[in-house]
Amino acid sequence: MTTDRSLLRHRDFRQLWAAETVSQVGTQVTLLALPVLAVSLLDATPLEMGFLTALETAAFLLIGLPAGAWVDRWRRKRVLVTADLARAALLATLPVAYLLDVLSLGQLFVVAALTGAATVFFDVAYQSYLPALVDRDQLVDGNGKLEASRAVAQVAGPGVTGVLLRVMGAPFLIALDAASFLLSAFFLGRIEQPDVVPDRAGRRSLRAEIAEGLSFVVRQPLLRRIVACTGTSNLFSAVTTTLLVLYALRELDLSESTLGLVFSAGAVGGLVGAATAARFARRVGEGRAIPLSVLVMLPFTALTPLAATGAPLVLLTLGQLGFSWAVVVYNVTQVSFRQRLCPPALLGRMNASVRFLVYGTMPLGGLIGGVLGTWVGVLPTLWIAVAGQVLAAGWVVFSPLLHLHDLPDGLDDPAPAAPGAVDATSLPEARTPTAGTDPERAG
């Protein structure tokens, strides 16, 4: 087993880690600044917030599957850098439009949709790049460090955003996010390992390659359960996300800076989760860690609507704290499992298939949140989302995962391989292409 020290001394991993950290800090700024901009400056309604949430994730549903096949054909580092540059350019148009007094919800919708498309390619390539840089026995450690970066960004980003919103305003904070993507591209460009073009000899039709990746996911019984849980959870998380800023600012009467501090304090749980995920999985068993983390998550989801009964600052903070811990533990465990399980030649398509299935529900969740928020009200809709999370938990709680200590990998997985897939049992434990833990399970 490679030590923690050796991974910290791994130059290419450090560049990948630095790129993700910088990008995540900027992204956390936008996650709060963009809806605040829509609610405060453009007076968005619940339905319009639903459209905004849907557009941010629609690309996973529309182009998620072919993106995986394309990424398996392209240089992955080049895909990552190009996606970063595209997101920087798109986000930069928002503060420019604000300065020219032409900013509109229409532009916000277009930018959200196009940056979402760039994010699809980045995420698929990123989740197919980490094993190209590190060994199999370093994957959990590497994923834990990448999750730690996201958790630190969640701690620092919203808190700083809440303060700076009063000083700079949302459009200028989005400009900082654009700059963060430029810096991320710089770090990625410093990775020295050759960015190899996949062999063209065995290339087949795009449709056949897409089907191969999707078949691998749906035919593996444990992976199928995990994907069903994550996709259902993300559907109802999107319902909550659509209305959360509007709920906090208008119904709980919190200030923008207080809301930022709530998110920041709550995200400490994510940092603790990143630090304890591997230890938790060892103690309870890697298989059991997945359903147990989901069970821990459930009571904390209810604290968001309960905040309407009193002490909103305390309840929202506790809810974010516990939910973030459980999400990070869940992600570190299941992403590491997927990366070990999948043959290297199939990683891009496998990750794209998973993203398609688990993020493809989020545009629908955004629209449902917007419609229900308008029809039955914001608070009842948040309670519906809590009930949906209980349904999501059933996929992994009532499954073999609860009785498994160790999870299989590509060398001992008994599940049938997808038609035409590379036989994982014939592969050495070598470096392969996948990556970070950009939360599959959206918080």
C-alpha positions in Angstrom: 0.0 0.0 0.0 1.4 3.4 -1.0 1.8 5.8 1.9 0.1 9.1 2.3 3.5 10.8 2.1 4.3 9.3 -1.3 1.0 10.6 -2.9 1.7 14.1 -1.5 5.1 13.9 -3.3 3.4 12.8 -6.6 3.9 15.9 -8.8 1.2 15.2 -11.3 -1.3 14.4 -8.6 -0.5 17.7 -6.9 -1.2 19.6 -10.1 -4.5 17.8 -10.5 -5.3 18.4 -6.9 -4.4 22.1 -7.1 -6.5 22.5 -10.3 -9.6 20.9 -8.6 -9.1 23.0 -5.4 -9.0 26.3 -7.2 -11.9 25.4 -9.5 -14.0 24.2 -6.5 -13.5 27.4 -4.6 -14.6 29.5 -7.6 -17.5 27.1 -8.2 -18.8 27.4 -4.6 -18.8 31.2 -5.1 -21.0 30.9 -8.1 -23.3 28.3 -6.5 -24.4 31.0 -4.1 -23.8 34.1 -6.3 -25.7 32.9 -9.3 -29.1 32.2 -7.6 -28.6 35.3 -5.4 -28.1 37.3 -8.6 -31.3 35.7 -10.1 -33.4 36.4 -6.9 -32.0 39.8 -5.8 -31.1 41.6 -9.1 -33.4 39.9 -11.6 -36.4 39.2 -9.3 -36.7 35.5 -10.4 -39.8 33.6 -9.4 -39.9 30.0 -8.1 -40.7 28.7 -11.6 -37.8 30.7 -13.1 -35.4 29.3 -10.4 -36.6 25.9 -11.5 -35.7 26.6 -15.1 -32.2 27.9 -14.0 -31.6 24.7 -12.0 -32.8 22.5 -14.9 -30.5 24.3 -17.4 -27.5 24.0 -15.2 -27.7 20.2 -15.4 -29.6 19.6 -18.6 -26.4 18.8 -20.6 -25.9 15.6 -18.5 -29.2 14.3 -19.8 -28.8 15.6 -23.4 -25.1 14.9 -24.2 -23.9 12.9 -21.2 -23.7 9.5 -23.0 -22.0 10.6 -26.2 -19.6 12.7 -24.2 -18.2 9.6 -22.6 -17.5 7.9 -25.9 -15.9 11.1 -27.2 -13.7 11.4 -24.1 -12.5 7.8 -24.5 -11.4 8.8 -28.0 -9.6 12.1 -27.1 -6.7 13.3 -25.0 -8.2 13.6 -21.5 -6.0 16.4 -20.3 -6.8 18.5 -23.4 -10.5 18.0 -22.7 -10.1 19.2 -19.1 -8.2 22.3 -20.1 -10.6 23.2 -22.9 -13.6 22.8 -20.6 -12.0 25.1 -18.0 -11.3 27.8 -20.6 -14.8 27.6 -22.0 -16.4 28.0 -18.6 -14.1 30.9 -17.8 -15.2 32.7 -21.0 -18.9 32.0 -20.5 -19.0 33.2 -16.9 -17.0 36.3 -17.8 -19.9 37.5 -20.0 -22.2 38.0 -16.9 -20.2 40.8 -15.1 -19.6 42.4 -18.5 -23.3 42.4 -19.3 -24.0 43.8 -15.8 -21.6 46.7 -16.3 -23.3 47.4 -19.7 -26.7 47.3 -18.0 -27.9 44.5 -20.4 -27.9 41.6 -18.0 -31.1 39.5 -18.2 -32.5 36.2 -17.1 -32.3 35.0 -20.7 -28.5 35.5 -20.7 -28.3 33.8 -17.3 -30.2 30.8 -18.7 -27.9 30.5 -21.7 -24.7 30.8 -19.7 -26.0 28.2 -17.2 -26.8 25.8 -20.1 -23.5 26.2 -21.9 -21.3 26.0 -18.8 -23.3 22.9 -17.9 -22.2 21.4 -21.2 -18.6 22.2 -20.6 -18.9 20.7 -17.1 -20.2 17.4 -18.6 -17.0 17.0 -20.6 -14.8 18.1 -17.6 -16.4 15.7 -15.2 -16.3 12.7 -17.5 -12.7 13.3 -18.4 -11.8 14.2 -14.8 -13.3 11.0 -13.4 -11.4 9.1 -16.1 -8.0 10.7 -15.4 -7.0 10.1 -11.7 -6.2 6.3 -12.3 -4.0 7.5 -15.2 -1.9 9.3 -12.7 -1.9 7.1 -9.6 -1.9 3.4 -8.8 -5.0 1.4 -7.8 -4.1 1.3 -4.2 -3.9 5.1 -4.1 -7.4 5.7 -5.5 -9.3 5.9 -2.1 -6.5 8.2 -0.8 -6.6 10.3 -3.9 -10.3 10.6 -4.0 -10.3 11.5 -0.3 -7.9 14.3 -0.9 -10.0 15.6 -3.9 -13.1 15.4 -1.7 -11.2 17.3 1.0 -10.6 20.1 -1.5 -14.2 20.3 -2.3 -15.1 20.3 1.4 -12.5 23.1 2.1 -14.0 25.0 -0.8 -17.4 24.5 0.7 -16.2 25.9 4.0 -14.3 28.9 2.6 -16.4 29.7 -0.5 -19.9 30.4 0.8 -18.7 32.2 3.9 -16.4 34.5 1.9 -19.2 34.9 -0.7 -21.7 35.9 1.9 -19.4 38.7 3.1 -18.3 39.8 -0.3 -21.8 39.9 -1.7 -22.4 43.0 0.4 -19.1 44.6 -0.9 -18.8 43.5 -4.5 -22.2 42.1 -5.6 -22.9 38.8 -7.3 -21.8 39.7 -10.9 -18.3 40.5 -9.7 -18.0 37.4 -7.6 -18.9 35.4 -10.7 -15.9 37.1 -12.4 -13.7 35.6 -9.7 -15.1 32.2 -10.6 -14.1 32.8 -14.2 -10.6 33.6 -13.1 -10.6 30.4 -11.0 -11.2 28.3 -14.1 -8.3 30.0 -15.8 -6.0 29.1 -12.9 -7.3 25.5 -12.9 -6.4 25.2 -16.6 -2.9 26.5 -15.8 -2.3 23.8 -13.2 -3.7 21.1 -15.5 -1.3 22.2 -18.2 1.6 21.5 -15.8 0.9 17.8 -15.6 3.9 16.1 -17.2 2.6 12.6 -17.8 2.1 12.2 -21.6 -1.5 12.8 -22.7 -1.9 9.7 -24.8 -4.4 9.4 -27.7 -6.4 6.2 -27.2 -5.7 3.5 -29.8 -7.9 4.0 -32.9 -7.6 0.4 -34.1 -10.4 -1.1 -32.1 -12.7 1.9 -32.5 -16.3 1.1 -33.4 -19.4 3.1 -34.0 -20.3 5.8 -31.5 -23.6 4.1 -30.8 -21.9 0.7 -30.1 -19.4 2.3 -27.7 -22.1 4.2 -25.9 -24.1 1.0 -25.5 -21.0 -0.7 -24.1 -20.6 1.8 -21.3 -24.2 1.9 -20.4 -24.5 -1.9 -20.4 -21.5 -2.2 -18.1 -23.3 0.0 -15.5 -26.8 -1.5 -15.7 -25.5 -5.2 -15.7 -23.4 -4.9 -12.6 -25.9 -5.5 -9.7 -24.2 -3.5 -7.0 -23.4 -0.6 -9.3 -27.0 -0.6 -10.5 -28.3 -0.2 -6.9 -25.8 2.7 -6.2 -26.8 4.5 -9.4 -30.5 4.1 -8.7 -30.0 5.5 -5.2 -27.9 8.5 -6.4 -30.2 9.3 -9.3 -33.3 9.3 -7.1 -31.5 11.4 -4.4 -30.3 13.9 -7.0 -33.9 14.3 -8.3 -35.1 15.4 -4.9 -31.9 17.3 -4.1 -32.6 19.4 -7.2 -36.1 20.1 -5.9 -34.5 21.5 -2.7 -31.7 23.3 -4.4 -34.1 25.1 -6.7 -35.9 26.7 -3.7 -33.3 26.9 -1.0 -31.9 30.4 -1.6 -35.4 31.8 -2.2 -36.7 30.0 0.9 -33.8 31.3 3.1 -33.9 34.9 1.8 -37.6 35.4 1.5 -39.4 33.0 3.9 -36.8 32.7 6.7 -35.7 36.3 6.2 -32.0 35.6 6.5 -29.5 38.0 5.0 -27.2 37.0 2.1 -24.2 37.1 4.4 -25.9 34.9 7.0 -26.9 32.4 4.3 -23.3 32.2 3.2 -22.1 31.6 6.7 -24.8 28.8 7.1 -23.5 27.0 4.1 -19.9 27.5 5.1 -20.4 26.2 8.7 -22.5 23.3 7.4 -19.8 22.3 4.9 -17.4 21.6 7.8 -19.2 18.3 7.8 -17.9 17.7 4.3 -14.3 18.4 5.4 -14.7 15.9 8.3 -16.2 13.4 5.9 -13.3 13.6 3.6 -10.9 13.1 6.5 -12.8 10.2 8.0 -14.3 8.4 4.9 -11.5 5.8 4.5 -11.4 5.1 8.3 -15.2 4.8 8.4 -15.2 2.4 5.5 -12.5 0.2 7.1 -14.4 0.2 10.5 -17.9 -0.7 9.2 -16.9 -2.3 6.0 -16.7 -0.7 2.5 -19.9 -2.2 1.4 -21.9 -1.3 4.5 -20.4 2.3 4.5 -22.6 3.1 1.5 -26.1 2.4 2.9 -25.1 3.5 6.4 -24.0 6.9 5.2 -27.4 7.3 3.4 -29.2 6.4 6.6 -27.2 9.0 8.5 -28.2 11.5 5.8 -31.9 11.2 6.2 -32.6 13.0 9.5 -30.4 15.9 8.5 -32.4 16.5 5.3 -35.5 17.2 7.4 -33.9 20.1 9.3 -34.2 22.4 6.2 -38.0 22.5 6.2 -38.0 22.3 10.1 -36.1 25.6 10.1 -39.4 27.3 9.4 -40.6 26.4 12.9 -37.9 28.4 14.6 -34.2 28.7 15.2 -33.5 28.7 11.4 -29.8 29.5 11.7 -29.2 26.6 14.1 -31.3 24.1 12.2 -30.0 25.0 8.7 -26.4 24.8 9.9 -26.9 21.4 11.6 -28.7 20.1 8.5 -25.9 21.2 6.2 -23.2 19.8 8.6 -24.6 16.3 8.9 -25.8 16.1 5.3 -22.4 17.1 3.9 -20.5 14.6 6.1 -22.7 11.7 4.8 -22.6 12.8 1.2 -18.8 12.9 1.2 -18.4 9.5 2.8 -20.9 8.1 0.3 -19.1 9.6 -2.6 -15.6 8.7 -1.6 -16.6 5.0 -1.1 -18.8 4.5 -4.2 -16.5 6.5 -6.6 -13.5 4.5 -5.5 -15.5 1.3 -6.0 -16.4 2.3 -9.5 -12.9 3.2 -10.5 -11.5 -0.2 -9.3 -14.3 -2.1 -10.9 -14.2 -0.7 -14.4 -11.7 -1.8 -17.2 -9.4 1.1 -18.1 -10.6 1.3 -21.8 -14.2 1.7 -20.6 -13.7 4.4 -17.9 -14.9 7.4 -19.9 -18.0 5.7 -21.1 -18.7 4.2 -17.7 -18.4 7.5 -16.0 -20.5 9.2 -18.6 -23.2 6.6 -18.3 -23.3 7.1 -14.5 -23.4 10.8 -14.9 -26.2 10.5 -17.4 -28.2 8.4 -15.1 -27.6 10.2 -11.8 -27.4 13.8 -13.1 -30.0 13.3 -15.8 -32.7 13.4 -13.1 -31.6 16.9 -11.9 -33.2 19.0 -14.7 -36.5 17.2 -14.0 -36.0 17.9 -10.3 -35.4 21.6 -10.9 -38.6 21.8 -13.0 -40.6 19.9 -10.4 -39.3 22.2 -7.7 -40.2 25.3 -9.6 -43.7 24.0 -10.5 -44.5 22.6 -7.0 -43.0 25.7 -5.3 -45.5 27.9 -7.4 -48.4 25.5 -7.0 -48.3 24.2 -3.4 -45.8 26.6 -1.9 -42.1 26.5 -1.0 -42.3 24.8 2.4 -44.6 21.9 1.4 -42.3 21.3 -1.6 -39.3 21.0 0.7 -41.1 18.3 2.7 -41.9 16.4 -0.5 -38.2 16.5 -1.2 -37.5 15.0 2.2 -39.9 12.1 1.5 -38.1 11.6 -1.8 -34.8 11.1 0.0 -36.3 8.3 2.1 -37.3 6.6 -1.1 -33.8 7.0 -2.5 -32.3 5.3 0.5 -34.3 2.2 -0.1 -32.2 1.3 -3.1 -29.0 0.6 -1.1 -30.5 -0.1 2.4 -32.5 -3.0 1.1 -29.7 -4.5 -0.9 -26.7 -6.9 -0.5 -24.5 -3.8 0.3 -25.7 -3.8 3.9 -24.2 -7.2 4.4 -20.9 -6.8 2.5 -17.7 -5.9 4.2 -15.5 -5.7 1.1 -16.6 -4.6 -2.4 -15.3 -6.4 -5.5 -13.0 -4.8 -8.0 -12.3 -5.5 -11.7 -10.1 -8.4 -10.8 -12.7 -10.4 -8.9 -16.1 -9.0 -9.9 -18.4 -11.9 -10.8 -20.8 -9.8 -12.8 -21.0 -10.3 -16.6 -19.0 -7.8 -18.7 -20.7 -5.6 -21.2 -20.7 -7.1 -24.7 -17.4 -6.3 -26.4 -15.9 -4.9 -23.2 -12.3 -5.5 -22.2 -12.1 -8.3 -19.8 -11.2 -6.8 -16.5 -9.7 -10.1 -15.2 -7.0 -9.9 -17.9 -5.8 -6.5 -16.8 -2.8 -5.9 -14.6 -3.1 -3.5 -11.6 -1.7 -0.6 -13.5 -2.3 3.0 -13.9 -5.5 3.8 -15.7 -7.6 6.8 -16.6 -10.4 8.4 -14.0 -10.8 11.0 -11.5 -12.1 13.2 -8.8 -15.1 13.1 -6.6 -17.1 15.9 -7.9 -20.1 14.9 -6.0 -22.1 12.4 -7.8 -24.6 12.8 -5.0 -25.6 16.5 -5.2 -25.9 18.3 -2.0 
